[in-house]
Amino acid sequence: MEDFFDNWPPFDGEDARNYCARLEAAGFEEMFLRKAAMHHGLLDVSETGWERFSAFFKDFPISRLRHVALLQELEPNRTDYSLSLKVAQNLSLDSETANALVKEFRAEEPMEWRSPFEASKEERE
């Protein structure tokens, strides 16, 4: 089976920042951006370290909020505390940043934050 990341290769000469911006604009969440950039060799955690690697993605706030939406979709009865813990774990964020992200997510839930899976599910109904 063909890897889904192979369906989204970087353009010739495209750097990690532009590649991730393109994926974010296409509707992907942060974990997809992370995995795709590593898959295509644009980012290497062993070279940058987790702290710098995680900090790189703060510039993609919509994809970060989409990840929160995905976690909420997968387990809809999560408390803010539980959701914050999972966000912190998945995205290697400190608890304060994860809490702020969950509060931002809960304050407003625009359609563009939702995962493509959730949007297609609504279209089928």
Phi, psi and chi 1 to 4 in degrees:
 res  aa     phi    psi   chi1   chi2   chi3   chi4
   1 MET       -  134.6 -176.2  169.2  129.0      -
   2 GLU   -71.1  134.7 -176.0 -179.6    5.4      -
   3 ASP   -66.2  134.4 -169.6  -14.0      -      -
   4 PHE   -62.3  -32.5 -168.7   66.5      -      -
   5 PHE   -62.3  -28.6  -58.8  127.1      -      -
   6 ASP   -67.6  -18.7  -72.1  -23.9      -      -
   7 ASN   -77.4  -11.0  -65.9  -26.2      -      -
   8 TRP  -128.3   62.4  -70.4   88.5      -      -
   9 PRO   -74.6  156.1   29.3  -35.0      -      -
  10 PRO   -70.1  150.4   17.7  -22.9      -      -
  11 PHE   -72.4  158.6  -63.2  139.9      -      -
  12 ASP   -56.0  127.0  -73.2  -21.8      -      -
  13 GLY    78.9    0.4      -      -      -      -
  14 GLU   -76.0  128.1 -171.0  172.3   36.2      -
  15 ASP   -86.3  173.7   66.1    4.8      -      -
  16 ALA   -59.7  -41.6      -      -      -      -
  17 ARG   -63.3  -47.2 -173.6  161.5  -51.7  -74.7
  18 ASN   -67.9  -37.2  -70.2  -28.4      -      -
  19 TYR   -62.8  -47.6  177.0   63.1      -      -
  20 CYS   -66.3  -36.4  -70.9      -      -      -
  21 ALA   -62.8  -39.1      -      -      -      -
  22 ARG   -66.4  -41.8 -177.7  164.9   56.9   90.3
  23 LEU   -66.0  -39.5  -67.1  178.9      -      -
  24 GLU   -62.0  -44.0 -178.7 -179.1   54.5      -
  25 ALA   -63.6  -27.9      -      -      -      -
  26 ALA   -79.5   -8.0      -      -      -      -
  27 GLY   106.3   13.4      -      -      -      -
  28 PHE   -88.8  156.1  -67.9  103.6      -      -
  29 GLU   -93.6  170.2   51.9   89.9   24.8      -
  30 GLU   -60.6  -39.7 -176.0  169.8  -24.6      -
  31 MET   -63.1  -34.9  -70.3  -56.9  -71.6      -
  32 PHE   -65.3  -44.0 -174.5   89.7      -      -
  33 LEU   -58.0  -45.9  -87.8   63.4      -      -
  34 ARG   -60.3  -50.6  -71.4  173.0  176.3 -129.7
  35 LYS   -67.5  -39.3  -69.1  176.2 -178.2  179.4
  36 ALA   -66.0  -43.3      -      -      -      -
  37 ALA   -63.3  -39.6      -      -      -      -
  38 MET   -70.4  -41.5  -71.8 -172.0  -61.7      -
  39 HIS   -57.1  -39.7  175.9   77.3      -      -
  40 HIS   -92.2    6.8  -68.3  -66.4      -      -
  41 GLY    74.7   18.9      -      -      -      -
  42 LEU   -84.3  -25.5  -63.6  175.0      -      -
  43 LEU  -134.1  142.3  -70.2  174.1      -      -
  44 ASP  -133.8  113.0 -173.0  -10.9      -      -
  45 VAL   -60.5  -37.3  177.2      -      -      -
  46 SER   -65.3  -24.6   62.7      -      -      -
  47 GLU   -87.1  -38.5  -70.0  177.4    8.9      -
  48 THR   -93.2  -28.3   63.2      -      -      -
  49 GLY    85.2  155.2      -      -      -      -
  50 TRP   -62.6  -38.9  -86.1  110.1      -      -
  51 GLU   -62.9  -48.9 -169.1  173.3  -51.3      -
  52 ARG   -69.8  -36.4  -72.0 -176.4   62.8 -150.9
  53 PHE   -61.0  -48.7  178.8   79.2      -      -
  54 SER   -65.5  -40.1 -173.7      -      -      -
  55 ALA   -62.8  -31.7      -      -      -      -
  56 PHE   -55.8  -35.8  173.9   84.4      -      -
  57 PHE   -85.1   -3.1  -68.7   95.0      -      -
  58 LYS   -65.4  -18.7   74.2  177.3  179.0    2.9
  59 ASP   -80.6    4.3  -66.6  -23.3      -      -
  60 PHE  -124.7   66.9  -55.4   99.7      -      -
  61 PRO   -65.3  -32.1   24.4  -32.9      -      -
  62 ILE   -69.7  -41.4  -61.0  -61.3      -      -
  63 SER   -66.0  -32.8   66.4      -      -      -
  64 ARG   -66.2  -44.3 -172.7  162.1  -85.9 -171.2
  65 LEU   -67.7  -31.7  -71.6  165.3      -      -
  66 ARG   -64.6  -33.0  -76.8 -172.2 -173.2  124.0
  67 HIS   -66.8  -41.1 -174.4   71.4      -      -
  68 VAL   -60.9  -43.3  178.0      -      -      -
  69 ALA   -61.1  -40.4      -      -      -      -
  70 LEU   -63.7  -44.4  176.1   62.8      -      -
  71 LEU   -62.0  -40.7  -67.7  174.2      -      -
  72 GLN   -65.2  -39.3 -178.8   64.3   38.8      -
  73 GLU   -64.8  -40.4  176.5 -174.3  -26.4      -
  74 LEU   -69.9  -32.6  -67.4  172.6      -      -
  75 GLU  -140.3   83.9 -163.5  168.4  -35.6      -
  76 PRO   -65.2  -18.0    5.6   -7.0      -      -
  77 ASN   -95.5   16.6  -64.5  -37.2      -      -
  78 ARG   -65.7  141.9  -77.9 -173.3 -170.7  -89.8
  79 THR   -78.8  166.8   62.9      -      -      -
  80 ASP   -58.2  -40.6  -73.4   -2.3      -      -
  81 TYR   -62.1  -49.4  177.4   74.7      -      -
  82 SER   -62.3  -42.7  171.1      -      -      -
  83 LEU   -65.0  -41.7 -174.1   56.6      -      -
  84 SER   -62.2  -41.9  -68.2      -      -      -
  85 LEU   -60.8  -44.0  -74.9  176.3      -      -
  86 LYS   -67.1  -40.9 -172.1   63.7  175.8  167.8
  87 VAL   -62.3  -45.9  167.3      -      -      -
  88 ALA   -59.8  -43.2      -      -      -      -
  89 GLN   -65.8  -49.9  177.2 -173.6   22.8      -
  90 ASN   -65.7  -40.4  -77.6   10.5      -      -
  91 LEU  -103.0    7.4  -57.7 -179.1      -      -
  92 SER    54.0   49.2  -58.2      -      -      -
  93 LEU  -107.4  155.5  -57.7  174.9      -      -
  94 ASP   -74.9  161.7   60.4   71.1      -      -
  95 SER   -62.8  -34.6   59.5      -      -      -
  96 GLU   -64.0  -45.2 -173.2  176.7  -51.6      -
  97 THR   -65.8  -41.8  -56.8      -      -      -
  98 ALA   -64.1  -42.1      -      -      -      -
  99 ASN   -61.3  -43.8  -73.9  -26.2      -      -
 100 ALA   -63.4  -38.5      -      -      -      -
 101 LEU   -65.6  -42.8 -167.8   57.2      -      -
 102 VAL   -65.9  -39.9  168.3      -      -      -
 103 LYS   -62.6  -42.5  -77.1 -178.2 -177.3  176.0
 104 GLU   -62.1  -43.2 -177.2  179.4   -4.4      -
 105 PHE   -62.5  -45.2  172.3   76.0      -      -
 106 ARG   -68.7  -30.3  -63.9  -83.8 -160.6 -134.8
 107 ALA   -64.1  -38.8      -      -      -      -
 108 GLU  -149.4  142.8 -101.7 -177.6   74.9      -
 109 GLU  -128.4   69.6 -121.2 -176.1  -74.1      -
 110 PRO   -62.0  152.7  -16.2   25.7      -      -
 111 MET   -56.3  -36.2 -170.4   63.1  155.1      -
 112 GLU   -69.2  -12.8   67.2  -92.9   13.2      -
 113 TRP   -82.0  -23.1  -67.4   -0.5      -      -
 114 ARG   -66.1  152.1  -66.9 -174.8  179.6  177.4
 115 SER   -71.7  153.5   71.9      -      -      -
 116 PRO   -58.3  -31.2  -23.1   31.8      -      -
 117 PHE   -62.0  -45.9  171.5   76.4      -      -
 118 GLU   -65.2  -41.0 -174.2  175.5  -23.0      -
 119 ALA   -63.0  -43.1      -      -      -      -
 120 SER   -69.4  -31.6   65.4      -      -      -
 121 LYS   -63.7  -41.7 -176.3  172.6   69.4  174.4
 122 GLU   -66.6  -35.9  -72.8  179.0   -3.0      -
 123 GLU   -65.9  -32.1  -69.1  169.0    4.0      -
 124 ARG   -73.1  -26.5  -70.8 -172.7  -55.7 -117.9
 125 GLU   -80.4      -  -67.8  174.5   -9.5      -
